[in-house]
Amino acid sequence: MRGSPIARPADFLGAVFLVAVLIVFLRVYRRAPDRMTWWLILSIGIHAISQQMMAFSQDLYDAFFTVGHVYKILGYAAPLLGFSFLQLATIVEQRRTEMALRDSQTRLRQIIDLVPHMIFAKDAQGRFILANRAVAEAYGTTPEELLGTTDADHHPLGDELNHFRRDDSDVIQLRRAKFVPEEAMIDVHGRRRILQTTKIPFTLSRSSEPAVLGVAVDITELKQAEERLRAAHDELERRVQERTAQLAQANRELAEANVALAQAKEAAEAASRAKSAFLANMSHEIRTPMNAVLGMTELVLDSRLTAEQREYLAAVRESGEALLAILNDILDFSKIEAGKLVLECAPFDLPECLGDTMKSLAVRAHPKGLEMACSIAADVPEIVVGDSVRLRQIVVNLVGNAIKFTNEGEVVLEVWREAEENGALVLHFAVRDTGIGIPREKQATIFDAFEQVDTSTTRRHTGTGLGLTISRKLVELMGGRIWVESEPGRGSTFHFTARFEPAPPPPAPLFAEPDVLRGTRVLVVDDSATNRRILEGLFRRWQMESFCVGSAREAIEALVEAQRAGRSFPLVVADAHMPEMDGFALAERIKHDVAFESTAVLLLSSGDRPGDAARCEQLGVESWLRKPIKGSELLQAVLTALGVARIETAEAASAEAQPPRRRPLRILLAEDSLVNQKLAVGLLERQGHSVFVANHGREAVAAIQSQRFDLVLMDVQMPEMDGFEATGAIRRWEAGHGGHVPIIAMTAHAMKGDRERCLGAGMDAYVAKPIRARELLATIDAVFGHRAAPVDVPSAEVDQGEFDWSQALEAVNGDQRLLRDVVEVILEETPRLLDAIRKAIDARDLAGLRLAAHTLKGSIRFFAGSRAYATAFEMERMGQAGNLSGAEDMLATLEAEVKRLTPVLLHYLGRDCATTGT
């Protein structure tokens, strides 16, 4: 049927064939999508379609037939077109592949060149077929120029070249990789490189020729680091060995040091024993002259004296007692450093203690024209419980420093109540001066040991720098603190606090306050506002009516005005030394004016002029006192000036109230110093005793064996036989003959254990030098059972000064007879002792030299500051040390000093050197 696709069998077969072609095309193309296959199948399909279309045609040349022929032609053209398109696509793809390969090679070349290690490849003939930039730089060329060349073309060194060839040949022939941990190479720059190389065999793909691929790592810096590390290790090893050797040496030195330490320990123990002996000897040497000072003072105080003389001697004795009270702690300063100082706790009169202290220091202030004052607040109790000696020591240090660093103005001690804590009284002390002041940077360190404000070698004020340190320690022991407020050029104020226990008032006051003083008008005249304030406070305490002025002219005006008003002043208390018109002129004006005939005058002197007392008597002044003023002294002087019955001082009362004397005793005095003999004999004979003198221990033993004595006073340190040996000999003699004579040791040794040593040697009692009359007499009474022996009072060091006759006369209150006796003995004894020293030097007799020099030194020690004493002391030390080197020169010096001293002594006795043959 025309127009039907399957009108004929051929048409049906064509349709089946078309479906089969499509199925085959789809299956084949899915497995292998080849473009040429697609074009062939497409051509067959078009043939099938054209065949079908021709089958539909009715005529030979109708439309279907024509289209069918067209499709048939397309079927033949499709493979040709497909092949053409395929070739074109292949060419394009090949070009793309080549470009990608070139890009890949470029990137690979860049990567290889960027690698810092050497990467190279060689063929079997050793030609480079690959080399990166690191290899080219080592050979001094470019990677491109290296290709096709060998090592020989670039490396002239034969040894290295042979080494490289041998390694390459081994890798190619053995077909095995080779690792070379280290190999040397000299690059084109002449630097020696150390390489670590790995070589691997491979085959060239085109020619199948064997080749070698190599990677060389430059380990030069690593090797250098290893060398440095090895050198450091070697250096460390060397140092360790040196240190080990040093440690070994240190161990040996430590062992030697231990031996030396043991020896030093023994030496230190020996030095400690020597120190104890030295301190004992120093105690002896310091106390011996104090014996003369205090002994003579005691003798003179027992005589008839004027009030002025008794005041002078009381000040001398009080100062001596203050020195004696701290001598032991000065000689044993280690006790303070170790913190083993124990404070006393006993009642004492605070105003009297501070007043006495200020008076003893005023001697140093008066020559500089300084005003000295002590102000104690009214609410401060008079009697407190504490350590008066240590309090006095603190005040002496602070006030002494204030005087030292103050050239004009005043030094004032003020005391007030600060607080009460747990039943204890806290007092505040302040020492104020108008001196040079202390810089702020020094204020924190001046309380340290050996610290001074001016430490230069040209400083004006000398000192050890220990005073403030000791004061700080003492204040801390008293439960207080110490500090300073100061400004350069405007003075200083040292503050300290201390705790005291309150004490009940004494059953009877030492000084009465008569009713006559109550309401009495007194005119106070003083140019110092501080003194006016202090005096006003004291008069107010005694309920007196005071009126204060600052000059003598104001005082005259006040007297005249009071006279006109009918309220005259019964008493005028004036400073003796004031500008323009002084106190003496004021007193003269008052005494010569009949209008003031009922006015009494009391002068206060801040100087130390010997003529002041005589001038006061000449003017008819009722009473006068030296500054600083003590309340008790001022009260006594006021009562005396007003004509009230005189109140005796404690010292005068004690002098009159001496205990009844015991029966006269026969006393043997064993003492080698003639000066001490003179003092002891004078003291004992005044008590009615008979005294026999032995110059050393051997004479004392002989005297005991030949005579009867009630008591022996035995000096411990004497020539020929000392006190311990003499006591032993006496006790042994008594053991065979019966009896027992009491022996009292007299020694300048004041060290711990000396009392026990004396008692252990057979002595009955112990008295420390310098001998004090009351202590010696009380000890004698105790030995004979009358009363208990007193407790030893510690001593203090004597202040060495140049000898002055006026000071000597003042010390004995002008008792020239006693002083003449002492001088007579010194003049008699000195030539004999000089001769003994000369003979000892000639005979090289060390013991004789030491004893003779010691005795001479003790004799002239009365003249504390003489150079003769210092020379004798040095000769005694030569005898102790066993060294006579320079003894002749020292003797000549000593003789010259004695010769210089002798005319002074003779002149005092009223003798001429020519008449005495001196």
Backbone hydrogen bonds, N-H to C=O, Kabsch-Sander energy under -0.5 kcal/mol:
donor,donor_aa,acceptor,acceptor_aa,energy
4,S,1,M,-1.5
7,A,4,S,-1.3
12,F,8,R,-1.7
13,L,9,P,-2.5
14,G,10,A,-2.3
15,A,11,D,-2.3
16,V,12,F,-2.3
17,F,13,L,-2.6
18,L,14,G,-2.3
19,V,15,A,-2.2
20,A,16,V,-2.6
21,V,17,F,-2.5
22,L,18,L,-2.2
23,I,19,V,-2.4
24,V,20,A,-2.7
25,F,21,V,-2.7
26,L,22,L,-2.5
27,R,23,I,-2.2
28,V,24,V,-2.9
29,Y,25,F,-2.7
30,R,26,L,-1.7
31,R,27,R,-1.6
32,A,28,V,-2.9
34,D,32,A,-3.1
38,W,34,D,-1.6
39,W,35,R,-2.1
40,L,36,M,-2.2
41,I,37,T,-2.6
42,L,38,W,-2.4
43,S,39,W,-2.3
44,I,40,L,-2.3
45,G,41,I,-2.7
46,I,42,L,-2.4
47,H,43,S,-2.4
48,A,44,I,-2.4
49,I,45,G,-2.6
50,S,46,I,-3.0
51,Q,47,H,-2.3
52,Q,48,A,-2.2
53,M,49,I,-2.4
54,M,50,S,-2.4
55,A,51,Q,-1.7
56,F,52,Q,-1.4
57,S,53,M,-0.8
62,D,59,D,-0.7
66,T,62,D,-2.4
67,V,63,A,-3.0
68,G,64,F,-2.6
69,H,65,F,-2.4
70,V,66,T,-2.1
71,Y,67,V,-2.6
72,K,68,G,-2.0
73,I,69,H,-2.6
74,L,70,V,-2.7
75,G,71,Y,-2.3
76,Y,72,K,-1.8
77,A,73,I,-2.0
78,A,74,L,-2.2
80,L,76,Y,-0.6
81,L,77,A,-2.8
82,G,78,A,-2.9
83,F,79,P,-2.8
84,S,80,L,-2.3
85,F,81,L,-2.9
86,L,82,G,-2.6
87,Q,83,F,-2.6
88,L,84,S,-2.4
89,A,85,F,-2.3
90,T,86,L,-2.3
91,I,87,Q,-2.5
92,V,88,L,-2.1
93,E,89,A,-2.6
94,Q,90,T,-2.5
95,R,91,I,-2.3
96,R,92,V,-2.3
97,T,93,E,-2.3
98,E,94,Q,-2.7
99,M,95,R,-2.3
100,A,96,R,-2.4
101,L,97,T,-2.6
102,R,98,E,-2.8
103,D,99,M,-2.5
104,S,100,A,-2.6
105,Q,101,L,-3.0
106,T,102,R,-2.6
107,R,103,D,-2.8
108,L,104,S,-2.7
109,R,105,Q,-2.8
110,Q,106,T,-2.7
111,I,107,R,-2.8
112,I,108,L,-2.9
113,D,109,R,-2.7
114,L,110,Q,-2.1
115,V,111,I,-1.2
118,M,216,A,-2.8
119,I,117,H,-0.5
120,F,214,G,-2.5
121,A,130,L,-2.4
122,K,212,V,-2.5
123,D,127,R,-2.0
124,A,210,P,-0.6
126,G,123,D,-1.8
128,F,149,T,-3.0
129,I,121,A,-3.0
130,L,121,A,-1.5
132,N,119,I,-1.8
136,A,132,N,-2.0
137,E,133,R,-2.7
138,A,134,A,-1.6
139,Y,135,V,-1.7
140,G,136,A,-0.9
141,T,136,A,-2.5
146,L,142,T,-1.4
147,L,143,P,-1.1
148,G,128,F,-3.1
149,T,146,L,-2.2
153,D,150,T,-0.8
154,H,151,D,-1.3
155,H,151,D,-2.7
161,L,157,L,-1.9
162,N,158,G,-2.8
163,H,159,D,-1.8
164,F,160,E,-2.4
165,R,161,L,-2.5
166,R,162,N,-2.4
167,D,163,H,-1.9
168,D,164,F,-2.4
169,S,165,R,-2.7
170,D,166,R,-2.2
171,V,167,D,-1.9
172,I,168,D,-2.1
173,Q,169,S,-2.8
174,L,170,D,-2.2
175,R,171,V,-0.9
176,R,171,V,-0.9
178,K,199,K,-2.7
180,V,178,K,-0.5
180,V,197,T,-3.4
183,E,195,L,-1.5
185,M,193,R,-2.1
187,D,185,M,-0.6
187,D,191,R,-2.3
188,V,138,A,-1.9
190,G,187,D,-2.0
193,R,185,M,-4.1
193,R,191,R,-0.6
195,L,183,E,-3.2
195,L,193,R,-0.6
196,Q,217,V,-2.4
197,T,180,V,-1.8
197,T,195,L,-0.5
198,T,215,V,-2.5
199,K,178,K,-2.8
200,I,213,L,-3.5
202,F,211,A,-2.5
204,L,209,E,-3.4
208,S,204,L,-1.9
211,A,202,F,-3.4
212,V,122,K,-2.8
213,L,200,I,-3.5
214,G,120,F,-3.4
215,V,198,T,-2.5
216,A,118,M,-3.0
217,V,196,Q,-2.6
217,V,215,V,-0.5
218,D,216,A,-0.5
219,I,194,I,-2.6
219,I,217,V,-0.8
223,K,219,I,-2.8
224,Q,220,T,-2.9
225,A,221,E,-2.9
226,E,222,L,-2.6
227,E,223,K,-3.0
228,R,224,Q,-3.0
229,L,225,A,-3.2
230,R,226,E,-3.3
231,A,227,E,-3.1
232,A,228,R,-3.1
233,H,229,L,-2.9
234,D,230,R,-3.0
235,E,231,A,-3.0
236,L,232,A,-3.1
237,E,233,H,-3.0
238,R,234,D,-2.8
239,R,235,E,-3.1
240,V,236,L,-3.2
241,Q,237,E,-2.6
242,E,238,R,-3.0
243,R,239,R,-3.8
244,T,240,V,-3.1
245,A,241,Q,-2.7
246,Q,242,E,-2.9
247,L,243,R,-3.4
248,A,244,T,-2.6
249,Q,245,A,-2.7
250,A,246,Q,-3.6
251,N,247,L,-3.0
252,R,248,A,-2.3
253,E,249,Q,-3.2
254,L,250,A,-3.3
255,A,251,N,-2.7
256,E,252,R,-2.6
257,A,253,E,-3.3
258,N,254,L,-2.8
259,V,255,A,-2.0
260,A,256,E,-3.0
261,L,257,A,-3.6
262,A,258,N,-2.5
263,Q,259,V,-2.3
264,A,260,A,-3.4
265,K,261,L,-3.1
266,E,262,A,-2.2
267,A,263,Q,-2.7
268,A,264,A,-3.5
269,E,265,K,-2.7
270,A,266,E,-2.4
271,A,267,A,-3.1
272,S,268,A,-3.0
273,R,269,E,-2.3
274,A,270,A,-2.7
275,K,271,A,-3.1
276,S,272,S,-2.5
277,A,273,R,-2.4
278,F,274,A,-3.1
279,L,275,K,-3.4
280,A,276,S,-2.4
281,N,277,A,-2.7
282,M,278,F,-3.2
283,S,279,L,-2.7
284,H,280,A,-2.2
285,E,281,N,-2.8
286,I,282,M,-2.8
287,R,283,S,-2.4
288,T,284,H,-1.9
290,M,286,I,-0.9
291,N,287,R,-1.4
291,N,288,T,-0.7
292,A,288,T,-0.9
293,V,289,P,-2.0
294,L,290,M,-2.8
295,G,290,M,-0.5
295,G,291,N,-2.0
296,M,292,A,-2.3
297,T,293,V,-1.9
298,E,294,L,-2.7
299,L,295,G,-2.2
300,V,296,M,-2.7
301,L,297,T,-2.5
302,D,298,E,-1.2
303,S,300,V,-1.6
310,R,306,T,-2.7
311,E,307,A,-2.0
312,Y,308,E,-2.2
313,L,309,Q,-2.6
314,A,310,R,-2.4
315,A,311,E,-2.1
316,V,312,Y,-2.1
317,R,313,L,-3.0
318,E,314,A,-2.8
319,S,315,A,-2.4
320,G,316,V,-2.5
321,E,317,R,-3.0
322,A,318,E,-2.3
323,L,319,S,-2.2
324,L,320,G,-2.7
324,L,795,S,-0.5
325,A,321,E,-2.0
326,I,322,A,-0.7
326,I,323,L,-0.9
327,L,323,L,-0.7
327,L,324,L,-0.6
327,L,795,S,-5.9
328,N,795,S,-0.8
330,I,326,I,-1.7
331,L,327,L,-2.6
332,D,328,N,-1.5
333,F,330,I,-0.7
335,K,332,D,-1.7
336,I,333,F,-0.7
337,E,333,F,-2.1
338,A,334,S,-2.4
339,G,336,I,-1.2
340,K,335,K,-2.3
346,A,386,G,-2.0
348,F,384,V,-2.4
350,L,348,F,-0.8
350,L,382,E,-3.3
353,C,349,D,-2.5
354,L,350,L,-2.7
355,G,351,P,-2.7
356,D,352,E,-2.7
357,T,353,C,-1.9
358,M,354,L,-2.5
359,K,355,G,-2.2
360,S,356,D,-2.2
361,L,357,T,-1.5
362,A,358,M,-1.3
363,V,359,K,-0.6
364,R,361,L,-1.3
365,A,361,L,-0.9
366,H,362,A,-2.8
368,K,365,A,-0.9
369,G,366,H,-2.1
370,L,365,A,-1.9
371,E,409,G,-2.1
373,A,411,V,-1.8
375,S,413,L,-3.4
376,I,374,C,-0.5
377,A,415,V,-2.7
380,V,377,A,-1.6
384,V,348,F,-2.1
384,V,382,E,-0.6
385,V,501,E,-2.8
386,G,346,A,-2.3
386,G,384,V,-0.5
388,S,386,G,-0.9
391,L,387,D,-1.9
392,R,388,S,-2.6
393,Q,389,V,-2.0
394,I,390,R,-2.1
395,V,391,L,-2.3
396,V,392,R,-2.7
397,N,393,Q,-2.1
398,L,394,I,-2.5
399,V,395,V,-3.1
400,G,396,V,-2.2
401,N,397,N,-2.0
402,A,398,L,-2.1
403,I,399,V,-2.5
404,K,400,G,-2.2
405,F,401,N,-2.2
406,T,403,I,-1.1
411,V,371,E,-2.9
412,V,432,R,-2.9
413,L,373,A,-2.4
414,E,412,V,-0.5
414,E,430,A,-2.8
415,V,375,S,-2.2
416,W,428,H,-2.1
418,E,426,V,-2.6
419,A,426,V,-1.6
421,E,424,A,-2.2
424,A,421,E,-2.3
425,L,500,F,-3.4
426,V,419,A,-2.9
426,V,424,A,-0.5
427,L,425,L,-0.6
427,L,498,A,-2.5
428,H,416,W,-3.1
429,F,427,L,-0.5
429,F,496,F,-3.1
430,A,414,E,-2.4
431,V,494,F,-2.6
432,R,412,V,-2.9
432,R,430,A,-0.6
433,D,492,S,-2.5
434,T,410,E,-0.9
436,I,405,F,-1.9
442,K,439,P,-1.3
443,Q,439,P,-0.9
443,Q,440,R,-0.8
444,A,440,R,-0.5
445,T,442,K,-1.1
446,I,442,K,-1.2
448,D,445,T,-2.0
450,F,465,G,-1.0
451,E,448,D,-1.7
451,E,465,G,-0.7
455,T,453,V,-0.6
459,R,456,S,-1.3
462,T,460,R,-0.6
470,I,466,L,-2.7
471,S,467,G,-2.2
472,R,468,L,-2.5
473,K,469,T,-2.1
474,L,470,I,-2.5
475,V,471,S,-2.7
476,E,472,R,-2.3
477,L,473,K,-2.1
478,M,474,L,-1.5
479,G,476,E,-1.7
480,G,475,V,-2.4
483,W,495,H,-2.3
485,E,493,T,-2.3
487,E,491,G,-1.7
489,G,436,I,-3.0
490,R,487,E,-2.6
491,G,435,G,-0.9
493,T,485,E,-2.5
494,F,431,V,-2.4
495,H,483,W,-2.7
495,H,493,T,-0.6
496,F,429,F,-2.2
497,T,481,R,-2.0
498,A,427,L,-1.7
499,R,478,M,-2.4
500,F,425,L,-2.8
501,E,385,V,-2.2
503,A,383,I,-0.9
517,L,514,P,-1.4
518,R,515,D,-0.9
519,G,543,Q,-3.4
520,T,517,L,-1.9
522,V,545,E,-2.6
523,L,571,L,-2.5
524,V,522,V,-0.6
524,V,547,F,-2.8
525,V,523,L,-0.5
525,V,573,V,-3.0
526,D,524,V,-0.5
526,D,549,V,-1.9
529,A,527,D,-0.6
532,R,528,S,-2.1
533,R,529,A,-2.3
534,I,530,T,-2.3
535,L,531,N,-2.8
536,E,532,R,-2.4
537,G,533,R,-2.0
538,L,534,I,-2.1
539,F,535,L,-2.6
540,R,536,E,-2.1
541,R,537,G,-1.8
542,W,538,L,-1.5
543,Q,540,R,-1.6
544,M,539,F,-3.2
545,E,520,T,-2.2
546,S,544,M,-0.8
547,F,522,V,-2.2
549,V,524,V,-2.7
552,A,581,M,-0.5
555,A,551,S,-1.6
556,I,552,A,-2.3
557,E,553,R,-2.1
558,A,554,E,-2.5
559,L,555,A,-2.6
560,V,556,I,-2.6
561,E,557,E,-2.6
562,A,558,A,-2.4
563,Q,559,L,-2.2
564,R,560,V,-2.1
565,A,561,E,-2.0
566,G,563,Q,-0.8
567,R,562,A,-2.5
571,L,521,R,-1.0
572,V,600,A,-2.6
573,V,523,L,-2.8
574,A,572,V,-0.6
574,A,602,L,-2.3
575,D,525,V,-2.4
576,A,604,L,-3.5
578,M,576,A,-0.7
581,M,579,P,-2.3
582,D,580,E,-0.5
583,G,576,A,-1.0
584,F,576,A,-0.8
586,L,582,D,-1.8
587,A,583,G,-2.9
588,E,584,F,-2.5
589,R,585,A,-2.2
590,I,586,L,-2.4
591,K,587,A,-2.7
592,H,588,E,-1.7
593,D,590,I,-1.0
594,V,592,H,-0.6
596,F,593,D,-1.9
597,E,594,V,-1.3
599,T,596,F,-1.9
600,A,570,P,-3.0
600,A,598,S,-0.5
602,L,572,V,-3.1
603,L,623,S,-1.9
604,L,574,A,-2.7
605,S,603,L,-0.5
605,S,625,L,-3.2
612,D,609,R,-1.6
614,A,610,P,-0.5
615,R,611,G,-2.2
616,C,612,D,-2.2
617,E,613,A,-2.1
618,Q,614,A,-2.2
619,L,615,R,-2.2
620,G,616,C,-1.0
621,V,616,C,-2.5
622,E,601,V,-0.7
623,S,601,V,-1.4
625,L,603,L,-2.6
627,K,605,S,-3.4
634,L,630,K,-2.7
635,L,631,G,-2.5
636,Q,632,S,-2.3
637,A,633,E,-2.8
638,V,634,L,-2.8
639,L,635,L,-2.5
640,T,636,Q,-2.2
641,A,637,A,-2.8
642,L,638,V,-2.2
643,G,640,T,-1.2
644,V,639,L,-2.6
648,E,646,R,-0.6
653,A,649,T,-2.8
654,S,650,A,-2.1
655,A,651,E,-2.1
656,E,652,A,-2.2
657,A,653,A,-1.9
658,Q,655,A,-0.6
667,I,665,L,-0.8
667,I,690,S,-3.3
668,L,711,L,-2.8
669,L,667,I,-0.6
669,L,692,F,-3.6
670,A,668,L,-0.7
670,A,713,L,-3.1
671,E,669,L,-0.9
671,E,694,A,-2.2
674,L,672,D,-0.5
677,Q,673,S,-2.3
678,K,674,L,-2.5
679,L,675,V,-2.0
680,A,676,N,-2.6
681,V,677,Q,-2.8
682,G,678,K,-2.1
683,L,679,L,-2.2
684,L,680,A,-2.7
685,E,681,V,-2.7
686,R,682,G,-1.3
687,Q,683,L,-0.6
687,Q,684,L,-0.9
688,G,685,E,-1.6
689,H,684,L,-1.9
690,S,665,L,-2.9
692,F,667,I,-2.7
694,A,669,L,-3.1
697,G,719,P,-0.7
697,G,721,M,-1.7
700,A,696,H,-1.7
701,V,697,G,-2.2
702,A,698,R,-2.1
703,A,699,E,-2.5
704,I,700,A,-2.1
705,Q,701,V,-1.9
706,S,702,A,-1.0
707,Q,703,A,-2.3
710,D,666,R,-2.1
711,L,666,R,-1.6
712,V,742,P,-2.2
713,L,668,L,-3.0
714,M,712,V,-0.7
714,M,744,I,-2.7
715,D,670,A,-2.4
715,D,713,L,-0.6
716,V,746,M,-1.6
718,M,716,V,-0.8
721,M,719,P,-3.4
723,G,716,V,-2.9
724,F,716,V,-0.5
726,A,722,D,-2.4
727,T,723,G,-2.3
728,G,724,F,-2.3
729,A,725,E,-2.3
730,I,726,A,-2.6
731,R,727,T,-2.6
732,R,728,G,-2.1
733,W,729,A,-2.1
734,E,730,I,-2.4
735,A,731,R,-1.6
736,G,732,R,-0.9
736,G,733,W,-0.5
737,H,733,W,-1.5
738,G,734,E,-2.6
744,I,712,V,-3.2
745,A,743,I,-0.5
745,A,765,A,-2.4
746,M,714,M,-3.1
747,T,745,A,-0.5
747,T,767,V,-1.8
754,D,751,M,-2.0
757,R,753,G,-2.2
758,C,754,D,-2.5
759,L,755,R,-2.6
760,G,756,E,-2.5
761,A,757,R,-1.3
762,G,759,L,-1.2
763,M,758,C,-2.0
764,D,743,I,-2.8
765,A,743,I,-1.3
767,V,745,A,-2.7
769,K,747,T,-2.9
776,L,772,R,-2.8
777,L,773,A,-2.8
778,A,774,R,-2.5
779,T,775,E,-2.2
780,I,776,L,-2.4
781,D,777,L,-2.4
782,A,778,A,-2.3
783,V,779,T,-2.4
784,F,780,I,-1.7
785,G,782,A,-1.4
786,H,781,D,-3.4
800,Q,798,V,-0.7
808,A,804,D,-2.4
809,L,805,W,-2.9
810,E,806,S,-2.1
811,A,807,Q,-2.2
812,V,808,A,-1.5
813,N,810,E,-1.1
814,G,809,L,-4.2
815,D,812,V,-1.4
816,Q,814,G,-2.0
819,L,815,D,-1.7
820,R,816,Q,-2.8
821,D,817,R,-2.0
822,V,818,L,-1.7
823,V,819,L,-2.3
824,E,820,R,-2.7
825,V,821,D,-1.9
826,I,822,V,-2.1
827,L,823,V,-2.6
828,E,824,E,-1.8
829,E,825,V,-2.4
830,T,826,I,-2.4
832,R,828,E,-0.5
833,L,829,E,-2.0
834,L,830,T,-2.4
835,D,831,P,-2.2
836,A,832,R,-2.1
837,I,833,L,-2.2
838,R,834,L,-2.3
839,K,835,D,-2.4
840,A,836,A,-2.2
841,I,837,I,-2.1
842,D,838,R,-2.2
843,A,839,K,-2.4
844,R,841,I,-0.8
845,D,840,A,-3.0
846,L,844,R,-1.1
849,L,845,D,-2.3
850,R,846,L,-2.6
851,L,847,A,-2.4
852,A,848,G,-2.4
853,A,849,L,-2.5
854,H,850,R,-2.2
855,T,851,L,-2.4
856,L,852,A,-2.4
857,K,853,A,-2.5
858,G,854,H,-2.3
859,S,855,T,-1.8
860,I,856,L,-2.3
861,R,857,K,-0.8
862,F,859,S,-0.7
863,F,860,I,-1.6
864,A,862,F,-1.3
865,G,801,G,-0.5
866,S,863,F,-1.9
870,A,866,S,-1.1
871,T,867,R,-2.2
872,A,868,A,-2.3
873,F,869,Y,-2.4
874,E,870,A,-1.9
875,M,871,T,-2.0
876,E,872,A,-2.0
877,R,873,F,-1.9
878,M,874,E,-1.8
879,G,875,M,-1.9
880,Q,876,E,-2.0
881,A,877,R,-2.6
882,G,878,M,-1.2
883,N,878,M,-1.6
884,L,882,G,-0.5
887,A,884,L,-2.2
890,M,886,G,-2.2
891,L,887,A,-2.7
892,A,888,E,-2.3
893,T,889,D,-2.2
894,L,890,M,-2.6
895,E,891,L,-3.0
896,A,892,A,-2.1
897,E,893,T,-2.4
898,V,894,L,-2.7
899,K,895,E,-2.5
900,R,896,A,-1.9
901,L,897,E,-2.0
902,T,898,V,-2.6
904,V,900,R,-0.5
905,L,901,L,-1.8
906,L,902,T,-2.8
907,H,903,P,-2.6
908,Y,904,V,-1.6
909,L,905,L,-1.6
910,G,906,L,-0.6
910,G,907,H,-0.8
911,R,906,L,-2.9
916,T,912,D,-1.2
917,G,913,C,-0.7
918,T,913,C,-1.6
